[in-house]
Amino acid sequence: MSERLERIRAALAAEKLDGLLVSAPVDDMFGFHDENREYVSGFTGSTGYALITHEKAVFAADFRYVQQSERECAPNGFTIFPALKGKSEWFPKFVTAAGLAGRTIGVSAADMSLREFTAFQKLTADLPEGSRPTFVAAPPILETMRRKKDARELGLLQRAIDIADAAFESVAAQLTPEMTERQASAAFERAVLDNGGDGISFATIVAAGPWGAMPHARPRDEPLGRGRPVVFDCGARFQGYNSDLTRTIIIGDPDTRFWEIYGIVDEAQRAAIAGIRPGMTGVDAHVLAQEVIARYGYGDQFGHGLGHGVGLQVHEAPALGLSSEDVLEEGMVFTIEPGIYLPGWGGVRIEDIVVLEHDGARALSHATKYAPAGAATT
């Protein structure tokens, strides 16, 4: 974490800011927390404020979270500030304790509502002139840092990926034509916990037959059936980090059309993984797969982006798609997930997570998927 603080301080100097305030988009009793705040401080609770300056790092926590912040934030270089009374009393003292009286404080805009931003301005309005801080929207300092994963993050991501791979494998072996989409989804959630995960990283998608033509279909009390494609999109969470995996399977014998569509999607994914290099844009990466699918006449049936970054959030930068402005760099982790969706028949999507290294993309997911010829393979 100390290395992250130094990078933040370098960014503050470049942006001519005296401090960075990181809040949370949700503040209630149900355990929501902010990924930016966790990334910089290690705090996993719902309520608290991280304030980083050129010399200090201070974390404000109320009575519920003082002990937790001492355990999670103090080892990462933060001094704990007990916010034990009303915000109108403690917040001005918090700013002063950080040495930011009369200074310019950048606010992490992705983590704070306009209402809270305005409230902080009012809370410090009564400070003497010269001691009153100026709050401004900061550029996406933390979001930019989070794009590239360090060795610790890669280890946690790989663990989350391995858990999802194992959970999917165990559930896939149990599927029957009579099992419903909802039952398959619930079975995956149990399998994640059984394999050491902290929970699922998003609501599992299980979509059989024509329902699979909707990329984000919700599971129903509908049997999976026999001989029709089942799109299974799932993920696991481990120590804050997430995975994302999609496999398309069939219970029973696939027909000729399935192998046609599956083979095209498989070829598109392989082309993208083989062709992506550092320095390419998200658009360039998407086109690698899009061109394969379009060559077979299904270009209009691949309507979403090729992939997205994965980390503390299931969907984060970079984006791989036709509207992306991101440049892919070594150390980035993202999904490769082409698909073809045919209303009335169903869909095929294959998704794996890769890490971009100096010589190309390396797959981190290893769950079984069909080979183009029809034999199961790893």
C-alpha positions in Angstrom: 0.0 0.0 0.0 2.9 2.4 0.7 3.8 2.3 -3.0 0.3 3.3 -3.9 0.4 6.2 -1.5 3.6 7.4 -3.2 2.0 7.1 -6.6 -1.0 9.1 -5.4 1.3 11.8 -4.1 3.1 12.0 -7.4 -0.2 12.5 -9.1 -1.3 15.1 -6.6 1.9 17.1 -7.4 1.3 16.8 -11.1 -2.3 18.0 -10.7 -1.3 20.8 -8.2 -3.5 19.4 -5.5 -2.7 19.4 -1.8 -4.8 16.3 -1.0 -7.2 13.7 -2.2 -10.4 12.8 -0.4 -11.9 9.4 -1.1 -15.4 8.7 0.2 -17.9 6.0 -0.8 -20.9 6.2 -3.1 -23.2 4.4 -0.6 -23.3 5.0 3.2 -25.6 2.7 5.1 -25.7 -0.3 7.4 -25.7 -3.0 4.8 -22.0 -3.3 4.1 -21.6 -1.5 0.8 -18.1 -0.2 0.3 -16.1 1.6 -2.2 -13.4 0.0 -4.3 -11.3 3.1 -4.6 -11.2 3.6 -0.9 -10.3 -0.1 -0.3 -7.6 0.1 -3.0 -5.8 2.9 -1.3 -6.5 2.2 2.4 -7.4 -1.5 2.7 -10.7 -0.6 4.5 -13.6 -3.0 3.7 -16.4 -1.4 5.8 -19.2 0.7 4.6 -18.5 4.2 6.1 -15.2 6.1 6.3 -13.1 8.7 4.6 -9.6 8.4 3.4 -7.6 11.7 3.0 -4.1 11.5 1.4 -1.8 14.5 1.4 1.8 15.0 0.4 2.9 14.1 3.9 0.1 12.3 5.6 -2.6 9.6 5.1 -5.6 9.9 7.6 -8.7 7.8 7.8 -11.8 9.0 9.5 -14.0 6.3 11.0 -17.1 6.5 13.2 -17.6 4.5 16.4 -18.7 1.3 14.5 -15.5 1.1 12.4 -12.7 2.6 14.6 -11.3 -0.9 15.5 -11.7 -2.2 12.0 -9.9 0.8 10.5 -7.1 0.4 13.0 -6.8 -3.3 11.9 -7.1 -2.6 8.2 -5.8 0.9 7.5 -3.2 1.6 10.1 -0.8 -1.1 8.7 -1.1 0.6 5.3 0.3 3.9 6.6 -2.9 5.6 7.8 -3.4 7.5 11.0 -6.9 6.8 12.4 -9.1 9.8 13.1 -12.1 8.9 15.3 -15.2 10.7 13.9 -17.2 10.3 17.1 -19.6 13.3 17.0 -21.7 15.1 14.4 -20.1 15.7 11.0 -20.3 19.5 11.4 -17.9 19.1 14.4 -15.5 16.4 13.3 -15.1 17.1 9.6 -13.4 20.5 10.0 -11.1 19.0 12.6 -10.4 16.1 10.2 -9.3 18.5 7.5 -7.1 20.5 9.9 -5.5 17.3 11.4 -4.5 16.4 7.8 -2.8 19.7 7.4 -5.2 20.9 4.7 -6.6 24.1 6.3 -6.6 26.7 3.5 -5.4 24.1 0.9 -6.9 22.6 -2.2 -8.5 19.2 -1.8 -9.3 17.0 -4.8 -12.4 14.9 -4.4 -12.5 11.5 -6.0 -15.5 12.3 -8.2 -16.6 8.7 -8.8 -17.1 8.1 -5.1 -19.0 11.2 -3.9 -22.4 12.5 -4.8 -23.1 16.2 -5.6 -25.1 16.4 -2.3 -22.2 15.2 -0.2 -19.7 17.4 -2.1 -21.9 20.5 -1.4 -22.3 19.4 2.2 -18.5 19.3 2.7 -18.2 22.8 1.4 -20.8 24.0 3.8 -19.2 22.2 6.7 -16.0 24.1 6.3 -17.6 27.5 5.3 -17.4 28.8 8.9 -13.7 28.2 9.3 -11.7 31.5 9.4 -10.7 32.9 6.1 -7.3 31.4 5.2 -8.2 28.2 6.9 -11.1 27.3 4.7 -10.1 24.5 2.2 -11.2 24.6 -1.5 -12.8 21.4 -2.8 -12.4 20.5 -6.5 -13.2 17.5 -8.6 -10.0 15.5 -9.0 -9.1 13.6 -12.2 -9.5 9.8 -12.1 -6.2 9.3 -10.2 -7.2 6.0 -8.5 -9.1 4.6 -11.5 -6.0 5.1 -13.6 -3.8 3.4 -11.1 -6.2 0.4 -10.8 -6.0 -0.4 -14.5 -2.7 -2.2 -14.1 -2.5 -4.9 -11.5 0.5 -5.5 -9.2 1.8 -9.0 -8.2 -0.5 -9.1 -5.1 -3.5 -8.3 -7.1 -2.7 -10.9 -9.7 -2.4 -13.5 -7.0 -5.8 -12.6 -5.6 -7.4 -12.5 -9.0 -6.0 -15.9 -9.9 -7.4 -17.3 -6.7 -10.9 -15.9 -7.6 -10.6 -17.3 -11.1 -9.5 -20.7 -9.9 -12.5 -20.8 -7.5 -15.0 -20.0 -10.2 -13.4 -22.5 -12.6 -13.7 -25.3 -10.0 -17.2 -24.3 -9.0 -18.3 -24.3 -12.6 -16.7 -27.7 -13.3 -18.5 -29.2 -10.3 -21.9 -27.8 -11.3 -21.6 -28.6 -14.9 -21.0 -32.3 -14.0 -24.3 -32.3 -12.1 -26.6 -30.6 -14.6 -29.6 -32.5 -15.9 -32.3 -31.6 -18.4 -34.9 -31.3 -15.6 -32.8 -28.9 -13.5 -34.0 -25.3 -13.8 -31.9 -22.3 -14.6 -32.5 -21.0 -11.1 -31.4 -24.2 -9.5 -28.2 -24.3 -11.6 -27.5 -20.7 -10.6 -28.0 -21.5 -6.9 -25.8 -24.6 -7.2 -23.0 -22.4 -8.5 -23.3 -20.1 -5.6 -23.0 -23.0 -3.1 -20.0 -24.4 -5.1 -18.2 -21.1 -4.8 -18.5 -21.2 -1.0 -17.5 -24.8 -1.0 -14.3 -24.0 -3.0 -13.2 -21.2 -0.6 -14.7 -18.2 -2.2 -16.3 -15.3 -0.3 -19.3 -15.3 -2.5 -20.3 -14.8 -6.1 -19.1 -11.7 -7.9 -22.4 -10.9 -9.6 -25.8 -12.5 -10.1 -25.1 -15.7 -12.1 -26.6 -15.9 -15.6 -28.0 -19.3 -16.7 -29.9 -19.0 -19.9 -31.2 -22.0 -21.8 -32.4 -22.2 -25.4 -33.9 -19.0 -26.9 -33.4 -17.2 -23.5 -29.7 -17.3 -24.2 -30.1 -14.9 -27.1 -30.2 -12.1 -24.4 -26.7 -11.5 -23.1 -27.8 -10.5 -19.6 -30.8 -12.9 -19.2 -31.9 -13.7 -15.6 -32.4 -17.3 -14.5 -35.9 -18.6 -14.6 -37.8 -21.6 -13.2 -37.4 -23.1 -16.6 -35.8 -26.5 -17.2 -32.4 -26.5 -19.0 -33.7 -29.1 -21.4 -31.8 -31.4 -23.7 -30.0 -30.6 -26.9 -30.1 -26.8 -26.7 -27.4 -24.3 -25.8 -27.1 -23.1 -22.2 -25.2 -19.9 -21.6 -23.6 -20.0 -18.1 -22.0 -16.7 -17.0 -20.6 -16.7 -13.5 -17.9 -15.4 -11.2 -16.4 -15.7 -7.7 -15.1 -13.2 -5.3 -12.0 -13.7 -3.1 -10.7 -11.1 -0.7 -12.3 -8.3 -2.6 -11.2 -9.4 -6.1 -13.6 -10.8 -8.7 -13.6 -13.3 -11.6 -15.9 -13.5 -14.6 -16.3 -16.7 -16.7 -18.7 -17.8 -19.4 -19.2 -21.2 -20.9 -21.9 -22.3 -23.3 -22.8 -26.0 -22.9 -25.4 -28.5 -24.0 -26.9 -31.4 -22.1 -27.0 -34.2 -24.5 -25.8 -34.2 -28.1 -25.2 -30.8 -29.8 -26.7 -30.4 -33.3 -24.9 -29.1 -36.4 -26.0 -25.5 -35.9 -24.6 -25.4 -32.5 -21.2 -26.5 -33.7 -21.3 -24.0 -36.5 -22.0 -21.1 -34.1 -19.8 -22.4 -31.3 -16.9 -22.9 -33.7 -17.1 -19.3 -35.0 -17.2 -17.8 -31.5 -14.3 -20.1 -30.5 -12.3 -18.9 -33.5 -13.0 -15.3 -32.7 -11.9 -15.6 -29.1 -8.7 -17.4 -30.1 -7.9 -14.7 -32.7 -8.4 -12.0 -30.2 -6.3 -13.7 -27.5 -3.5 -14.4 -30.0 -3.5 -11.0 -31.6 -3.7 -8.5 -28.7 -0.5 -6.7 -27.9 0.4 -3.8 -25.6 -0.2 -0.4 -27.3 -3.3 -1.6 -29.1 -6.6 0.3 -28.4 -9.7 -1.3 -27.0 -11.2 -0.8 -30.5 -8.3 -2.6 -32.2 -8.8 -5.6 -29.8 -12.5 -5.7 -30.4 -12.1 -5.7 -34.2 -9.8 -8.8 -34.0 -12.9 -10.9 -32.9 -15.5 -8.8 -34.8 -13.8 -9.5 -38.2 -13.9 -13.2 -37.6 -17.6 -13.2 -36.7 -18.5 -10.9 -39.6 -16.6 -13.0 -42.1 -19.1 -15.8 -41.4 -22.1 -13.5 -41.8 -22.9 -13.0 -38.1 -21.4 -9.5 -37.5 -24.8 -8.0 -36.5 -25.3 -10.7 -33.9 -22.3 -9.7 -31.9 -23.5 -6.4 -30.5 -21.6 -5.9 -27.2 -18.0 -5.1 -26.5 -15.3 -7.8 -26.6 -14.4 -7.4 -22.9 -13.7 -5.3 -19.8 -11.3 -4.9 -17.0 -11.7 -7.1 -13.9 -10.4 -6.4 -10.4 -12.0 -5.0 -7.3 -15.0 -4.4 -9.5 -16.3 -7.0 -12.0 -16.5 -4.3 -14.7 -13.7 -1.7 -14.6 -11.2 -0.2 -17.0 -10.0 -0.9 -19.6 -12.9 -1.4 -22.0 -12.6 -3.4 -25.2 -15.2 -2.3 -27.7 -16.0 -0.1 -30.6 -16.5 3.0 -28.4 -13.4 2.4 -26.2 -10.8 5.1 -25.9 -8.5 3.0 -23.7 -5.0 1.9 -24.7 -4.0 -1.6 -23.5 -0.9 -1.8 -21.4 1.2 -4.5 -19.9 -0.2 -5.5 -16.5 -3.9 -5.0 -17.4 -6.3 -7.8 -16.7 -9.5 -8.0 -18.8 -12.0 -10.4 -20.3 -12.2 -11.7 -23.8 -15.9 -12.7 -24.4 -17.2 -12.7 -28.0 -20.7 -14.0 -28.6 -23.3 -14.7 -31.2 -27.0 -14.3 -30.3 -29.8 -15.6 -32.5 -33.4 -14.7 -31.4 -35.6 -17.8 -31.4 -32.6 -20.2 -31.1 -30.3 -19.0 -28.4 -26.8 -17.7 -27.9 -23.1 -18.8 -27.6 -20.6 -16.8 -25.6 -17.2 -17.9 -24.4 -15.4 -15.7 -21.9 -12.0 -16.0 -20.3 -9.9 -13.6 -18.3 -6.4 -12.7 -19.6 -3.5 -10.7 -18.3 -1.6 -8.6 -20.9 2.2 -9.2 -20.8 5.0 -7.8 -22.9 4.5 -10.4 -25.6 0.7 -10.7 -25.6 -2.2 -11.9 -23.6 -2.0 -14.9 -21.3 -5.2 -16.7 -20.3 -5.9 -17.0 -16.5 -9.1 -19.0 -16.8 -8.9 -22.7 -17.4 -12.4 -24.1 -17.0 -13.2 -26.8 -19.6 -14.8 -25.7 -22.8 -15.7 -27.6 -26.0 -13.2 -28.0 -28.8 -14.5 -26.8 -32.2 -14.7 -30.5 -33.3 -17.0 -31.3 -30.4 -14.7 -33.1 -28.0 -14.4 -31.7 -24.5 -11.0 -30.3 -23.7 -9.1 -28.1 -21.3 
